[in-house]
Amino acid sequence: MWVLIVSVIVPFILSFYPPLKFYRNLRTLILSLLLILIIFGAWDIFATLRGHWYFDPSGVWGIRIINLPLEEVLFFPVITFCCIFTWEALKFLSAGKK
């Protein structure tokens, strides 16, 4: 969980930088995050129910959502957000806008 928190702090704060206009397509961002969460969340649920992998209880917090640790559920939207932010920030910087 701490890795997720640390990973998202900087992109989240920088996403409010006004010239970047990161949230101009908020609906698209939310749909992207939800789509990834649904697809890969379903995959994880299936894989854990089948016993293909598991999550060591000593390595995760005790909160579970549909038999997945909170960290695993948050992994998909957090990392997707970080990737989309990085892409948009690089496009902004390569366009020479400041």
C-alpha contacts under 8 A as a table, 3 or more apart, distances in Angstrom:
res1	aa1	res2	aa2	distance
1	M	4	L	5.19
1	M	5	I	6.29
1	M	60	V	7.36
1	M	61	W	7.68
1	M	71	E	5.34
2	W	5	I	5.02
2	W	6	V	6.09
3	V	6	V	5.24
3	V	7	S	5.93
4	L	7	S	5.00
4	L	8	V	6.21
4	L	71	E	7.66
4	L	74	L	7.81
4	L	75	F	6.77
4	L	78	V	6.85
4	L	79	I	7.85
5	I	8	V	5.48
5	I	9	I	6.24
6	V	9	I	5.48
6	V	10	V	7.69
7	S	10	V	7.05
7	S	11	P	7.73
7	S	78	V	7.93
7	S	79	I	7.83
7	S	82	C	7.57
8	V	11	P	5.58
8	V	12	F	5.83
8	V	78	V	6.39
8	V	79	I	7.70
8	V	81	F	7.93
8	V	82	C	6.44
9	I	12	F	5.32
9	I	13	I	6.21
10	V	13	I	5.28
10	V	14	L	6.04
11	P	14	L	5.14
11	P	15	S	5.85
11	P	82	C	6.12
11	P	85	F	6.47
11	P	86	T	7.62
12	F	15	S	5.18
12	F	16	F	7.33
13	I	16	F	5.97
13	I	17	Y	7.82
14	L	17	Y	5.42
15	S	20	L	7.27
15	S	21	K	7.75
15	S	22	F	5.71
15	S	23	Y	7.58
15	S	85	F	7.04
16	F	20	L	7.68
16	F	21	K	7.47
16	F	22	F	7.07
16	F	23	Y	7.91
17	Y	20	L	5.69
17	Y	21	K	7.09
17	Y	22	F	7.89
18	P	21	K	5.52
19	P	97	K	7.83
19	P	98	K	7.01
20	L	88	E	7.99
20	L	89	A	7.05
20	L	92	F	6.48
21	K	24	R	5.57
22	F	25	N	7.31
22	F	85	F	7.42
22	F	88	E	7.13
23	Y	26	L	4.93
23	Y	29	L	7.91
25	N	28	T	5.40
25	N	29	L	6.31
26	L	29	L	5.02
26	L	30	I	6.18
27	R	30	I	5.24
27	R	31	L	6.15
28	T	31	L	5.10
28	T	32	S	6.04
29	L	32	S	5.13
29	L	33	L	6.25
29	L	81	F	7.95
30	I	33	L	5.14
30	I	34	L	6.11
31	L	34	L	5.10
31	L	35	L	5.97
32	S	35	L	5.17
32	S	36	I	6.29
33	L	36	I	5.37
33	L	37	L	6.15
33	L	76	F	7.53
33	L	77	P	5.03
33	L	80	T	6.43
33	L	81	F	6.98
34	L	37	L	4.97
34	L	38	I	6.04
34	L	77	P	7.20
35	L	38	I	5.21
35	L	39	I	6.14
36	I	39	I	5.30
36	I	40	F	5.90
36	I	41	G	7.72
36	I	76	F	6.43
36	I	77	P	6.96
36	I	80	T	7.63
37	L	40	F	5.56
37	L	41	G	5.25
37	L	42	A	8.00
37	L	73	V	7.30
37	L	76	F	5.52
37	L	77	P	6.12
38	I	41	G	5.11
38	I	42	A	5.87
39	I	42	A	5.42
39	I	43	W	6.35
40	F	43	W	4.81
40	F	44	D	6.11
40	F	76	F	7.34
41	G	44	D	5.07
41	G	45	I	6.16
41	G	73	V	6.65
41	G	76	F	7.82
42	A	45	I	5.07
42	A	46	F	6.12
43	W	46	F	5.19
43	W	47	A	6.08
44	D	47	A	5.02
44	D	48	T	6.03
44	D	68	L	7.66
45	I	48	T	5.34
45	I	49	L	6.09
45	I	66	I	7.31
45	I	67	N	7.05
45	I	68	L	6.80
46	F	49	L	5.20
46	F	50	R	6.14
47	A	50	R	5.16
47	A	51	G	6.15
47	A	52	H	5.16
47	A	53	W	6.35
48	T	51	G	4.92
48	T	52	H	5.86
48	T	53	W	5.42
48	T	54	Y	5.71
49	L	52	H	7.75
51	G	54	Y	6.81
55	F	59	G	7.49
55	F	60	V	7.42
55	F	69	P	7.48
56	D	59	G	5.46
56	D	60	V	6.86
57	P	60	V	5.51
57	P	61	W	7.36
57	P	62	G	7.22
58	S	61	W	7.83
60	V	69	P	6.71
60	V	71	E	6.98
61	W	69	P	7.04
61	W	70	L	7.23
61	W	71	E	7.56
62	G	69	P	7.03
62	G	70	L	7.97
63	I	69	P	5.88
63	I	70	L	5.59
64	R	67	N	5.50
64	R	68	L	5.13
64	R	69	P	4.38
64	R	70	L	5.40
65	I	68	L	5.18
65	I	69	P	6.33
65	I	70	L	6.34
65	I	73	V	7.41
68	L	72	E	6.35
68	L	73	V	6.61
69	P	72	E	5.37
69	P	73	V	6.55
70	L	73	V	5.12
70	L	74	L	6.13
71	E	74	L	5.19
71	E	75	F	5.91
72	E	75	F	5.02
72	E	76	F	7.25
73	V	76	F	6.39
73	V	77	P	7.91
74	L	77	P	5.77
74	L	78	V	5.97
75	F	78	V	5.33
75	F	79	I	5.92
76	F	79	I	5.58
76	F	80	T	5.96
77	P	80	T	5.05
77	P	81	F	5.88
78	V	81	F	5.12
78	V	82	C	6.26
79	I	82	C	4.98
79	I	83	C	6.17
80	T	83	C	5.10
80	T	84	I	6.14
81	F	84	I	5.21
81	F	85	F	5.98
82	C	85	F	5.13
82	C	86	T	6.05
83	C	86	T	5.09
83	C	87	W	6.17
84	I	87	W	5.11
84	I	88	E	6.18
85	F	88	E	5.15
85	F	89	A	5.96
86	T	89	A	5.08
86	T	90	L	6.07
87	W	90	L	5.25
87	W	91	K	6.25
88	E	91	K	5.08
88	E	92	F	6.13
89	A	92	F	4.98
89	A	93	L	6.12
90	L	93	L	5.06
90	L	94	S	5.95
91	K	94	S	5.18
91	K	95	A	6.18
92	F	95	A	5.31
92	F	96	G	6.85
92	F	97	K	6.18
93	L	96	G	5.30
93	L	97	K	6.14
93	L	98	K	7.53
94	S	97	K	7.76
